[in-house]
């Protein structure tokens, strides 16, 4: 890893440790974070931007930096309440296989390196929360590899709804046992191999099979 990757990994570890011990989701002010991590203010802002793009943190001007996905405005709450779990799972099956196909066409070597690093870290991630964040990073990396800002925006909207509607069920199924995670890791590996081979048809199919398997694990056949 290069220096910025080292700093990103250090801040990610800091956030995970804090998330498991602190009730307040807000990170300390930048001067304190710089001191805790031993990096400059400019470097910290670069790292924060990277983690924000991964959905690990979000920033509210005037209020600070918060751990987790961006909170929805109050006027979006009623929309979220109207979205069923089946709506969300169906939307994933429509959108994400197409993202995988586009990623297979447009992914750069740097995009694929991010995916492979996520896969590698998932294999050794023991705490469920760490594994889940790596899973989210991988799926976002695939969306980013399309290099299409509108598709990425659509993906981000869907991911926010996933946090609202699916997080508790995902934790109930995946946290107690490692077997579902291992099966998911195998599916991810097949998916990334198709993207690395720049094979859009195979990438699309691999993502569709993966999402169907996840749906079955979470809710059974439906």
N, C-alpha and C positions, 0 to 999 in steps of 0.2 A: 504494500500500500504506500501511496505517497503521503506527504505531510498533511494535506487537507483531509485525506481519508483517515489518518490517525486521529486528527482532531474531531472529526465526525464520530468516530467510534468511541472516543473518550466522552463526548457529550451525550451520546446515546446511552452509554453505560451509566453516566451520572443521572440522566432522566429516569432510567429504569429503577435505579436504586432509590431515587427520591419518590417515584410513583408508588413504590411498595411500602414506604414508611411515612409519607406526609399526606394529610388530608387535603391540603391546599394545592390545587392543580397549577397554580401560578409559579413560574420560575423566578429565582431572585433577579434583581436588577442586573444590567449588563456589567457594571464594575465588579460586582461580587462574583458573577459567573466567570469573568476574565481571571480573577484571582484564584478561584477554585480550580480552573482548568489550566492555568498558566499560559494563556494565549492573549494576543492583543485584541483591542476592540474591533479593529477591522477584520481580523481573522474570525472572531466570534460571529460577526454579522454574516460572513460568508457561510459559516457552519450552520447558523440558525436558518438561513435561507434554504440550505440543502434539506434540513430536517423538516422544514415547513412544506417543501415540495413533496416529501414522502408522506405527509399527513401525520407525522409524529407530534408536531406542535402546531399552534396557530397563534397569530399575533393580533392584538387589538390595540390600535393607536390610542395612547393615553392611559391604557389600563395594564398593559404588560404582555408577557408571553405565557401561553397556557399549554399544558400537556394534553395531548389527545386531539381528536378531530375538531374542526371549527364548529362552534355552536351555531345553531340555526337562529335567525331572527324570529321574534315572536310571531310575526305575520306568516311565517312558514310552518308553524307548529300544527295548524289545522290541516295543511296539506300532508304533512308527515303522518298524522293520525289516520288519514284516509287511504294510506298505502298499506295494503295487506302484505303478509309474508310471501304469498303466492305471486302477487304483483312484482315484488322485488326479485324473487327467484326467476320469474319469467323474463324480466328485464335483463338480468345478468346473462341468461341464455341467448338473448338477442344481441346484446352489445359486446360482451367480452370475447366470444369467438371471432367476431369481426376485428376487434382490436388485435387479437393474436395474429390473424392473417395479415393485417396491415403492418404489424411489428416485424413479421417475417420478411416483408418486402423492404421495409425502410430502416430496420435496426442497424446501428453502427457497431463497430467493435467495442466502443465504450459502453453502449447500451447493454450489449450481451455480457460484458464483464460485470456490470451491476447485477444482472440476473444470476450469473454464476456465483458471485460472492454471496448473494442472498441464499441460494441453494446450499452452499457450503456451510454457512452459519446455521441454517435451519437443522442440518444433520446433527449438530452438537448442542443445539439449544435445549436446555432442560426445563427452565421455568416456562409455563404455558404462555405467560404474557410476552416473554421475549420471542417465543416461536410465533405467536400471533402477529406481532409487529413485523417480523421478517416476512411472514406470509403477505401482509399488506404491502410491504415494500416491494416484493416481487411482482405482485399484480399491478402496482402502480408503475413499476419500471417497464412492464409490458405496454401499458397505456402510453407512457412517455415515449416509448420507442416507435410509436406511430408517427411522431413529429407532426401531429395535427392538433392545434390548440383547441379546436372546437370539440373533437373527440375526447381530449383530455378533460375539458370542462364537463362534458356529459358524464364521463367516468367519475369525476370528483363528486358530482351531485349524487350519483348512485351510491358511491362509497359512504357518503354522509348518511344516507338512508339505511345502509347496512348497519352502521354503528347504532342507529336508533332502534332498528327492528330485529337485528339478528345477534347482537353481541352476547346476550344472556344465553341464548340457545347454543351458540358456538362454544362458549365456555363450559356449559353443562356437558357437552358431548366430548370435547377435545381435551379439557383440562385433566380429568381423572385418569386417562389412559394415554399411553404413547402410541398404541397401534394405529388409531385413526390418523395421527400425525405422520407416521411412517408411510402409510398408504398414500396420503396426500403428497408427501415429499416425492414419492415415486412418480406420481402423476405430473408433478411440477417438472421433474427431471425430463420426462418425455416431451413435455411442452417446450421447454427451453431448447432441447435438442432440435426440435422442428424449426424453431425460430433461428437457431444458429445455422441450420442448413438452408435458411432462406426458402423454406417450403411452405407457402401460405395455406395450401389445402390441408397439409398435415398439421400445421399449427392450429388452424381453425378447428379441426376434428379433435385434436388433443385437448384443447380448452373446453370444447363442448362435453367431451367425456368426463373431464375433471369436474366440471360444474354439476353434471348429473350425479356423479358419485358423491360429491359433497351434499347435495340435496337429499340423497338417500340416507347418508349417514346422519344428517340432522333430523330428518322427519320420516324416514322410511319411504316406501313407494307411495306416491300420491299423484 
